[in-house]
Amino acid sequence: FNTVRNMFGFTGTYKGKKVSVMGSGMGMPSIGIYSYELIHTFGCKKLIRVGSCGAMQENIDLYDVIIAQGASTDSNYVQQYQLPGHFAPIASYQLLEKAVETARDKGVRHHVGNVLSSDIFYNADTTASERWMRMGILGVEMESAALYMNAIYAGVEALGVFTVSDHLIHETSTTPEERERAFTDMIEIALSLV
């Protein structure tokens, strides 16, 4: 699958189990394409996304792990399903439960709840984040809602596990070098799910 859009993926083994890893691109249109193809072309049954996110609550610190139980969104991605109401994209409970158990067992500081999958990285509406924070959103990223919708529609499992790289309230962030060295907890949690 490396040849179609130059989004590299690799398959190997982890503790004797076959695992494929690949980039997902940036944003819901991109992960929408890749997750659809992983499910429908390659037969993937479990899709676990790891990545960075921005914290949106006071009690969350840089490097904490957020496990996305649900993914609110400002995207129109759901419109393709022509539902007669609003849809709440959620993670696979089995993956969620195992990820939380692993985080606890490893002593990883983690938070479980709703994230915001946003189409907008630099928002002209400077108060939008405050309104999402009031609704208890833990962090913001750009892909989970589309991943969850594709997985649910296809009857497969999906989960997003994120490391906090930036804090919207504290206005702090990690450096690229720190991200390379310190984001291993979420990867180990994700690998425990295979």
C-alpha positions, -999 to +999 in steps of 0.1 A: +000+000+000+030+023-001+028+030-038-006+047-042-001+080-024+034+077-010+020+073+025+044+048+038+033+017+058+052-012+071+042-047+083+062-067+109+055-086+141+051-076+177+053-104+203+046-129+175+016-110+161+014-094+127+012-056+129+011-029+102+019+007+109+015+037+086+010+074+085-025+087+084-019+121+069-034+152+085-070+158+090-103+139+085-102+137+047-068+121+048-075+095+075-109+090+060-092+077+028-065+057+045-088+040+071-114+032+044-087+015+023-072-003+052-106-017+061-120-024+026-089-032+006-066-048+031-092-063+055-080-045+087-103-053+117-085-031+143-073+004+136-055+022+164-043+058+158-015+073+179-006+109+177-003+142+194-030+165+207-036+197+225-049+196+260-081+215+268-085+210+305-065+224+335-058+190+351-041+176+320-003+181+316+021+179+288+031+142+280-001+129+296-019+103+275-055+109+263-075+078+253-104+090+231-137+074+242-156+097+218-147+123+192-168+154+188-162+173+156-168+205+138-165+186+105-192+178+080-177+143+075-208+126+089-230+142+062-221+113+038-243+090+059-274+112+055-285+105+091-318+121+103-300+136+133-267+140+151-242+111+154-217+106+183-186+088+170-172+065+197-143+041+201-146+004+203-153-005+239-131-036+238-101-016+226-108+013+250-111-010+280-078-028+272-060+005+266-071+019+300-061-013+317-027-012+301-022+025+310-031+017+346-008-013+347+021+007+333+015+036+357+009+060+328-008+092+337-039+091+314-073+106+309-103+090+292-131+109+275-142+130+246-118+147+222-125+173+195-116+163+160-113+197+143-110+207+107-094+239+118-058+242+132-057+280+133-092+291+142-103+327+134-130+322+162-107+327+192-135+317+216-144+283+201-119+264+222-135+278+254-169+266+244-156+231+237-137+231+270-169+239+289-184+207+274-156+187+290-135+181+258-101+167+270-080+175+239-081+186+203-067+166+173-078+163+137-086+127+128-105+105+154-141+114+144-136+102+108-117+071+119-144+062+143-172+068+117-154+047+091-148+019+116-184+019+129-199+020+095-178-010+084-183-030+116-146-029+127-128-016+158-110+017+162-094+037+190-073+069+193-045+072+218-027+106+221+001+122+239-004+158+249+021+179+230+006+213+236-017+229+262-043+254+250-049+269+285-013+269+298+001+279+264+029+254+267+042+230+242+068+203+236+097+206+211+101+183+181+130+166+199+110+160+230+082+145+209+107+120+194+119+108+228+089+111+251+059+098+232+065+061+238+038+054+264+010+058+239+028+035+214+032+008+240-005+012+250-014+008+213+008-022+208-008-039+238-041-040+218-029-063+190 
